[in-house]
Amino acid sequence: FLENELKRLYKDEENLALVALVFTIMSIFIAGLGLYGLTSYMADKRTKEIGIRKVMGASGFSIIRLLSAEFVKLIIIANIVAWPLAWLVIRNWLSQFAYQTNYGVGMFIISGLIALILALAITGIKASMAARTNPVDTLKHE
């Protein structure tokens, strides 16, 4: 039957989609752990600076913004590099099929926004912990 023949033809693509999904979830998890570790390291290295800023009247939001701003810049740069490469890979992969789907810039923007939201959530957790510390505890050894 034609239906069985089509299923057989697209079985490799379904397997590829499953493998890609598993590796995507794993890479996002590992990247999130690395980002959390890097944010923890940055917050620990800058505890005195955070304490001085809090004594001088900085809000918790400004401290979170201070620690997250560097990651936002890096994510924007990473997206600028990744979007053309992803477009080339998608275009090359879809050229193998008789019928192709349209892919626009919206897909790339959404993926960049998801990466940005995840990074802000991860850095925001550790930055909010650093912003809630008592400045007396961080500055008492000076």
Backbone as JSON Lines, residues from 0, in Angstrom:
{"i":0,"aa":"F","n":[0.83,-1.19,0.0],"ca":[0.0,0.0,0.0],"c":[0.87,1.26,0.0]}
{"i":1,"aa":"L","n":[0.34,2.3,-0.52],"ca":[1.08,3.56,-0.6],"c":[1.36,4.15,0.78]}
{"i":2,"aa":"E","n":[0.4,4.0,1.68],"ca":[0.59,4.53,3.03],"c":[1.78,3.88,3.74]}
{"i":3,"aa":"N","n":[1.9,2.58,3.62],"ca":[3.03,1.88,4.22],"c":[4.35,2.28,3.58]}
{"i":4,"aa":"E","n":[4.33,2.47,2.29],"ca":[5.55,2.89,1.58],"c":[5.99,4.28,2.03]}
{"i":5,"aa":"L","n":[5.04,5.19,2.22],"ca":[5.38,6.54,2.69],"c":[5.91,6.5,4.13]}
{"i":6,"aa":"K","n":[5.31,5.68,4.97],"ca":[5.81,5.54,6.35],"c":[7.24,5.03,6.36]}
{"i":7,"aa":"R","n":[7.54,4.09,5.49],"ca":[8.89,3.54,5.42],"c":[9.88,4.6,4.94]}
{"i":8,"aa":"L","n":[9.45,5.42,3.99],"ca":[10.35,6.45,3.46],"c":[10.66,7.52,4.51]}
{"i":9,"aa":"Y","n":[9.71,7.84,5.34],"ca":[9.9,8.91,6.32],"c":[10.3,8.39,7.7]}
{"i":10,"aa":"K","n":[10.54,7.09,7.84],"ca":[10.95,6.53,9.12],"c":[12.3,7.09,9.56]}
{"i":11,"aa":"D","n":[13.23,7.24,8.62],"ca":[14.54,7.81,8.95],"c":[14.41,9.25,9.46]}
{"i":12,"aa":"E","n":[13.52,10.01,8.87],"ca":[13.32,11.39,9.3],"c":[12.69,11.45,10.69]}
{"i":13,"aa":"E","n":[11.79,10.53,10.99],"ca":[11.2,10.47,12.32],"c":[12.24,10.09,13.37]}
{"i":14,"aa":"N","n":[13.11,9.15,13.03],"ca":[14.19,8.78,13.95],"c":[15.15,9.95,14.16]}
{"i":15,"aa":"L","n":[15.47,10.66,13.1],"ca":[16.33,11.84,13.21],"c":[15.69,12.9,14.09]}
{"i":16,"aa":"A","n":[14.39,13.09,13.97],"ca":[13.7,14.08,14.8],"c":[13.74,13.67,16.27]}
{"i":17,"aa":"L","n":[13.58,12.4,16.56],"ca":[13.63,11.93,17.94],"c":[15.02,12.1,18.54]}
{"i":18,"aa":"V","n":[16.04,11.74,17.78],"ca":[17.42,11.9,18.25],"c":[17.74,13.38,18.45]}
{"i":19,"aa":"A","n":[17.31,14.22,17.53],"ca":[17.54,15.66,17.66],"c":[16.84,16.22,18.9]}
{"i":20,"aa":"L","n":[15.64,15.76,19.18],"ca":[14.91,16.22,20.35],"c":[15.63,15.83,21.64]}
{"i":21,"aa":"V","n":[16.09,14.58,21.72],"ca":[16.79,14.11,22.91],"c":[18.07,14.91,23.13]}
{"i":22,"aa":"F","n":[18.85,15.1,22.07],"ca":[20.1,15.84,22.22],"c":[19.86,17.33,22.48]}
{"i":23,"aa":"T","n":[18.77,17.87,21.97],"ca":[18.44,19.27,22.25],"c":[18.11,19.45,23.73]}
{"i":24,"aa":"I","n":[17.31,18.57,24.27],"ca":[16.96,18.66,25.7],"c":[18.2,18.49,26.57]}
{"i":25,"aa":"M","n":[19.05,17.53,26.21],"ca":[20.28,17.32,26.98],"c":[21.2,18.53,26.9]}
{"i":26,"aa":"S","n":[21.35,19.11,25.72],"ca":[22.24,20.26,25.58],"c":[21.7,21.49,26.29]}
{"i":27,"aa":"I","n":[20.39,21.7,26.28],"ca":[19.81,22.82,27.01],"c":[20.01,22.64,28.51]}
{"i":28,"aa":"F","n":[19.86,21.42,29.0],"ca":[20.05,21.14,30.42],"c":[21.51,21.38,30.82]}
{"i":29,"aa":"I","n":[22.44,20.87,30.04],"ca":[23.87,21.04,30.35],"c":[24.27,22.5,30.25]}
{"i":30,"aa":"A","n":[23.76,23.2,29.24],"ca":[24.06,24.63,29.12],"c":[23.48,25.42,30.28]}
{"i":31,"aa":"G","n":[22.29,25.03,30.74],"ca":[21.68,25.69,31.89],"c":[22.5,25.49,33.16]}
{"i":32,"aa":"L","n":[23.01,24.27,33.35],"ca":[23.88,24.02,34.5],"c":[25.16,24.84,34.42]}
{"i":33,"aa":"G","n":[25.73,24.92,33.24],"ca":[26.94,25.72,33.07],"c":[26.68,27.19,33.3]}
{"i":34,"aa":"L","n":[25.56,27.68,32.82],"ca":[25.21,29.09,33.02],"c":[24.95,29.38,34.49]}
{"i":35,"aa":"Y","n":[24.32,28.45,35.19],"ca":[24.1,28.63,36.62],"c":[25.43,28.65,37.37]}
{"i":36,"aa":"G","n":[26.33,27.76,37.0],"ca":[27.65,27.73,37.63],"c":[28.43,29.0,37.36]}
{"i":37,"aa":"L","n":[28.38,29.49,36.14],"ca":[29.09,30.73,35.8],"c":[28.49,31.92,36.53]}
{"i":38,"aa":"T","n":[27.18,31.96,36.64],"ca":[26.54,33.04,37.38],"c":[26.89,32.97,38.86]}
{"i":39,"aa":"S","n":[26.94,31.76,39.41],"ca":[27.33,31.59,40.81],"c":[28.76,32.08,41.03]}
{"i":40,"aa":"Y","n":[29.64,31.74,40.11],"ca":[31.02,32.18,40.22],"c":[31.12,33.7,40.15]}
{"i":41,"aa":"M","n":[30.39,34.3,39.2],"ca":[30.42,35.76,39.07],"c":[29.87,36.44,40.32]}
{"i":42,"aa":"A","n":[28.79,35.9,40.86],"ca":[28.19,36.5,42.05],"c":[29.12,36.37,43.25]}
{"i":43,"aa":"D","n":[29.8,35.23,43.37],"ca":[30.73,35.05,44.48],"c":[31.94,35.97,44.36]}
{"i":44,"aa":"K","n":[32.41,36.17,43.13],"ca":[33.57,37.05,42.93],"c":[33.22,38.52,43.17]}
{"i":45,"aa":"R","n":[31.96,38.86,43.01],"ca":[31.54,40.26,43.11],"c":[30.71,40.53,44.37]}
{"i":46,"aa":"T","n":[30.87,39.72,45.41],"ca":[30.05,39.9,46.61],"c":[30.32,41.25,47.27]}
{"i":47,"aa":"K","n":[31.56,41.67,47.31],"ca":[31.87,42.97,47.93],"c":[31.28,44.11,47.1]}
{"i":48,"aa":"E","n":[31.37,44.0,45.78],"ca":[30.78,45.03,44.92],"c":[29.27,45.09,45.11]}
{"i":49,"aa":"I","n":[28.64,43.92,45.2],"ca":[27.19,43.88,45.4],"c":[26.84,44.47,46.76]}
{"i":50,"aa":"G","n":[27.64,44.16,47.79],"ca":[27.4,44.72,49.12],"c":[27.53,46.23,49.13]}
{"i":51,"aa":"I","n":[28.56,46.75,48.47],"ca":[28.73,48.21,48.41],"c":[27.59,48.86,47.65]}
{"i":52,"aa":"R","n":[27.17,48.25,46.56],"ca":[26.04,48.81,45.79],"c":[24.76,48.82,46.63]}
{"i":53,"aa":"K","n":[24.55,47.77,47.41],"ca":[23.35,47.73,48.25],"c":[23.41,48.79,49.35]}
{"i":54,"aa":"V","n":[24.61,49.0,49.94],"ca":[24.76,50.04,50.96],"c":[24.5,51.42,50.36]}
{"i":55,"aa":"M","n":[24.93,51.6,49.12],"ca":[24.74,52.89,48.45],"c":[23.31,53.09,47.93]}
{"i":56,"aa":"G","n":[22.46,52.08,48.1],"ca":[21.04,52.26,47.77],"c":[20.57,51.54,46.52]}
{"i":57,"aa":"A","n":[21.36,50.64,45.97],"ca":[20.93,49.93,44.76],"c":[19.79,48.97,45.1]}
{"i":58,"aa":"S","n":[18.86,48.87,44.19],"ca":[17.74,47.95,44.39],"c":[18.14,46.54,43.98]}
{"i":59,"aa":"G","n":[17.33,45.59,44.36],"ca":[17.59,44.2,43.98],"c":[17.52,44.01,42.48]}
{"i":60,"aa":"F","n":[16.6,44.73,41.84],"ca":[16.46,44.63,40.39],"c":[17.71,45.15,39.68]}
{"i":61,"aa":"S","n":[18.3,46.22,40.18],"ca":[19.5,46.76,39.52],"c":[20.68,45.8,39.66]}
{"i":62,"aa":"I","n":[20.74,45.07,40.75],"ca":[21.81,44.08,40.93],"c":[21.58,42.9,40.0]}
{"i":63,"aa":"I","n":[20.34,42.47,39.88],"ca":[20.02,41.39,38.95],"c":[20.35,41.82,37.53]}
{"i":64,"aa":"R","n":[20.0,43.04,37.17],"ca":[20.31,43.56,35.84],"c":[21.81,43.64,35.61]}
{"i":65,"aa":"L","n":[22.56,44.02,36.64],"ca":[24.01,44.11,36.54],"c":[24.63,42.75,36.22]}
{"i":66,"aa":"L","n":[24.17,41.7,36.9],"ca":[24.74,40.37,36.68],"c":[24.23,39.72,35.39]}
{"i":67,"aa":"S","n":[23.05,40.1,34.93],"ca":[22.47,39.47,33.74],"c":[22.84,40.18,32.45]}
{"i":68,"aa":"A","n":[23.3,41.41,32.52],"ca":[23.55,42.19,31.3],"c":[24.63,41.56,30.42]}
{"i":69,"aa":"E","n":[25.65,41.0,31.03],"ca":[26.73,40.39,30.24],"c":[26.21,39.19,29.45]}
{"i":70,"aa":"F","n":[25.34,38.41,30.05],"ca":[24.81,37.23,29.37],"c":[23.88,37.61,28.24]}
{"i":71,"aa":"V","n":[23.14,38.69,28.39],"ca":[22.25,39.14,27.32],"c":[23.08,39.52,26.09]}
{"i":72,"aa":"K","n":[24.18,40.22,26.3],"ca":[25.05,40.58,25.18],"c":[25.6,39.34,24.48]}
{"i":73,"aa":"L","n":[26.03,38.36,25.27],"ca":[26.58,37.14,24.7],"c":[25.53,36.33,23.93]}
{"i":74,"aa":"I","n":[24.31,36.32,24.42],"ca":[23.25,35.59,23.72],"c":[22.91,36.28,22.41]}
{"i":75,"aa":"I","n":[22.9,37.58,22.39],"ca":[22.64,38.3,21.14],"c":[23.73,38.02,20.12]}
{"i":76,"aa":"I","n":[24.98,38.04,20.55],"ca":[26.09,37.73,19.64],"c":[25.99,36.29,19.14]}
{"i":77,"aa":"A","n":[25.66,35.36,20.04],"ca":[25.53,33.95,19.64],"c":[24.41,33.77,18.62]}
{"i":78,"aa":"N","n":[23.31,34.5,18.78],"ca":[22.22,34.39,17.81],"c":[22.61,34.98,16.46]}
{"i":79,"aa":"I","n":[23.35,36.06,16.47],"ca":[23.79,36.66,15.21],"c":[24.68,35.69,14.45]}
{"i":80,"aa":"V","n":[25.49,34.93,15.16],"ca":[26.36,33.95,14.51],"c":[25.57,32.7,14.11]}
{"i":81,"aa":"A","n":[24.66,32.26,14.96],"ca":[23.97,30.99,14.73],"c":[22.88,31.05,13.67]}
{"i":82,"aa":"W","n":[22.2,32.18,13.54],"ca":[21.08,32.24,12.6],"c":[21.49,31.97,11.15]}
{"i":83,"aa":"P","n":[22.53,32.6,10.63],"ca":[22.89,32.27,9.24],"c":[23.34,30.82,9.07]}
{"i":84,"aa":"L","n":[24.05,30.29,10.06],"ca":[24.48,28.89,9.97],"c":[23.28,27.95,9.99]}
{"i":85,"aa":"A","n":[22.33,28.21,10.87],"ca":[21.12,27.38,10.93],"c":[20.32,27.48,9.65]}
{"i":86,"aa":"W","n":[20.26,28.68,9.07],"ca":[19.52,28.86,7.83],"c":[20.16,28.03,6.71]}
{"i":87,"aa":"L","n":[21.48,28.02,6.65],"ca":[22.16,27.23,5.62],"c":[21.92,25.74,5.81]}
{"i":88,"aa":"V","n":[21.98,25.27,7.05],"ca":[21.75,23.84,7.32],"c":[20.32,23.46,6.96]}
{"i":89,"aa":"I","n":[19.35,24.27,7.36],"ca":[17.94,23.97,7.06],"c":[17.7,23.98,5.56]}
{"i":90,"aa":"R","n":[18.25,24.97,4.89],"ca":[18.06,25.06,3.43],"c":[18.66,23.85,2.74]}
{"i":91,"aa":"N","n":[19.85,23.44,3.17],"ca":[20.51,22.29,2.57],"c":[19.74,21.0,2.85]}
{"i":92,"aa":"W","n":[19.23,20.84,4.07],"ca":[18.49,19.63,4.43],"c":[17.16,19.56,3.68]}
{"i":93,"aa":"L","n":[16.45,20.67,3.58],"ca":[15.15,20.67,2.91],"c":[15.25,20.54,1.4]}
{"i":94,"aa":"S","n":[16.42,20.8,0.85],"ca":[16.57,20.67,-0.6],"c":[16.5,19.21,-1.05]}
{"i":95,"aa":"Q","n":[16.58,18.28,-0.13],"ca":[16.51,16.85,-0.46],"c":[15.08,16.37,-0.68]}
{"i":96,"aa":"F","n":[14.1,17.17,-0.32],"ca":[12.71,16.75,-0.38],"c":[12.02,17.36,-1.59]}
{"i":97,"aa":"A","n":[11.03,16.63,-2.1],"ca":[10.28,17.13,-3.24],"c":[9.37,18.29,-2.84]}
{"i":98,"aa":"Y","n":[8.77,18.18,-1.67],"ca":[7.91,19.24,-1.17],"c":[8.6,19.87,0.03]}
{"i":99,"aa":"Q","n":[8.67,21.18,0.03],"ca":[9.38,21.88,1.1],"c":[8.43,22.81,1.82]}
{"i":100,"aa":"T","n":[8.76,23.07,3.05],"ca":[7.96,23.98,3.86],"c":[8.65,25.34,3.88]}
{"i":101,"aa":"N","n":[7.89,26.35,4.18],"ca":[8.46,27.68,4.31],"c":[9.02,27.87,5.7]}
{"i":102,"aa":"Y","n":[10.14,28.48,5.8],"ca":[10.72,28.84,7.09],"c":[11.14,30.29,6.99]}
{"i":103,"aa":"G","n":[10.68,31.04,7.94],"ca":[10.94,32.47,7.91],"c":[11.82,32.9,9.07]}
{"i":104,"aa":"V","n":[12.0,34.18,9.13],"ca":[12.84,34.74,10.18],"c":[12.16,34.65,11.54]}
{"i":105,"aa":"G","n":[10.86,34.49,11.56],"ca":[10.12,34.37,12.82],"c":[10.55,33.19,13.65]}
{"i":106,"aa":"M","n":[10.86,32.08,12.98],"ca":[11.32,30.89,13.69],"c":[12.64,31.17,14.41]}
{"i":107,"aa":"F","n":[13.52,31.91,13.78],"ca":[14.81,32.23,14.39],"c":[14.64,33.22,15.54]}
{"i":108,"aa":"I","n":[13.76,34.17,15.38],"ca":[13.51,35.15,16.44],"c":[12.91,34.48,17.66]}
{"i":109,"aa":"I","n":[11.97,33.57,17.44],"ca":[11.36,32.86,18.57],"c":[12.4,32.02,19.3]}
{"i":110,"aa":"S","n":[13.26,31.34,18.57],"ca":[14.29,30.53,19.22],"c":[15.26,31.41,20.01]}
{"i":111,"aa":"G","n":[15.6,32.58,19.47],"ca":[16.46,33.51,20.2],"c":[15.8,34.04,21.46]}
{"i":112,"aa":"L","n":[14.51,34.33,21.38],"ca":[13.79,34.81,22.56],"c":[13.67,33.72,23.63]}
{"i":113,"aa":"I","n":[13.49,32.49,23.2],"ca":[13.42,31.39,24.18],"c":[14.78,31.24,24.88]}
{"i":114,"aa":"A","n":[15.86,31.32,24.12],"ca":[17.2,31.23,24.72],"c":[17.43,32.39,25.68]}
{"i":115,"aa":"L","n":[16.99,33.57,25.31],"ca":[17.15,34.74,26.16],"c":[16.33,34.61,27.45]}
{"i":116,"aa":"I","n":[15.11,34.15,27.33],"ca":[14.25,33.98,28.51],"c":[14.83,32.92,29.45]}
{"i":117,"aa":"L","n":[15.3,31.8,28.89],"ca":[15.91,30.77,29.73],"c":[17.16,31.29,30.44]}
{"i":118,"aa":"A","n":[17.99,32.03,29.73],"ca":[19.21,32.56,30.35],"c":[18.87,33.58,31.43]}
{"i":119,"aa":"L","n":[17.9,34.43,31.17],"ca":[17.5,35.41,32.18],"c":[16.89,34.74,33.41]}
{"i":120,"aa":"A","n":[16.15,33.67,33.2],"ca":[15.58,32.94,34.33],"c":[16.68,32.29,35.16]}
{"i":121,"aa":"I","n":[17.64,31.68,34.5],"ca":[18.71,30.98,35.22],"c":[19.59,31.98,35.96]}
{"i":122,"aa":"T","n":[19.99,33.05,35.28],"ca":[20.84,34.04,35.95],"c":[20.05,34.82,36.99]}
{"i":123,"aa":"G","n":[18.77,35.02,36.75],"ca":[17.95,35.75,37.7],"c":[17.82,35.04,39.03]}
{"i":124,"aa":"I","n":[17.8,33.71,39.0],"ca":[17.7,32.95,40.25],"c":[18.91,33.22,41.13]}
{"i":125,"aa":"K","n":[20.1,33.05,40.57],"ca":[21.31,33.23,41.37],"c":[21.53,34.71,41.69]}
{"i":126,"aa":"A","n":[21.21,35.6,40.76],"ca":[21.38,37.03,41.01],"c":[20.43,37.51,42.09]}
{"i":127,"aa":"S","n":[19.22,36.97,42.14],"ca":[18.3,37.38,43.2],"c":[18.77,36.88,44.56]}
{"i":128,"aa":"M","n":[19.41,35.71,44.59],"ca":[19.99,35.24,45.85],"c":[21.11,36.18,46.3]}
{"i":129,"aa":"A","n":[21.93,36.6,45.35],"ca":[23.02,37.52,45.68],"c":[22.48,38.88,46.09]}
{"i":130,"aa":"A","n":[21.38,39.3,45.49],"ca":[20.8,40.61,45.81],"c":[20.14,40.6,47.18]}
{"i":131,"aa":"R","n":[19.7,39.44,47.65],"ca":[19.04,39.35,48.95],"c":[20.0,39.2,50.12]}
{"i":132,"aa":"T","n":[21.29,39.03,49.85],"ca":[22.24,38.88,50.95],"c":[22.37,40.19,51.71]}
{"i":133,"aa":"N","n":[22.64,40.07,52.96],"ca":[22.81,41.24,53.81],"c":[24.19,41.85,53.53]}
{"i":134,"aa":"P","n":[24.26,43.14,53.19],"ca":[25.56,43.74,52.89],"c":[26.51,43.75,54.08]}
{"i":135,"aa":"V","n":[25.97,43.69,55.29],"ca":[26.82,43.66,56.48],"c":[27.66,42.38,56.49]}
{"i":136,"aa":"D","n":[27.06,41.26,56.07],"ca":[27.77,39.99,56.04],"c":[28.92,40.0,55.04]}
{"i":137,"aa":"T","n":[28.73,40.67,53.93],"ca":[29.78,40.66,52.89],"c":[30.87,41.68,53.16]}
{"i":138,"aa":"L","n":[30.54,42.74,53.89],"ca":[31.52,43.82,54.1],"c":[32.13,43.84,55.49]}
{"i":139,"aa":"K","n":[31.79,42.93,56.36],"ca":[32.26,43.01,57.74],"c":[33.75,42.7,57.88]}
{"i":140,"aa":"H","n":[34.34,42.08,56.87],"ca":[35.77,41.73,56.96],"c":[36.66,42.85,56.44]}
{"i":141,"aa":"E","n":[36.11,43.94,56.0],"ca":[36.9,45.05,55.45],"c":[37.31,46.02,56.54]}
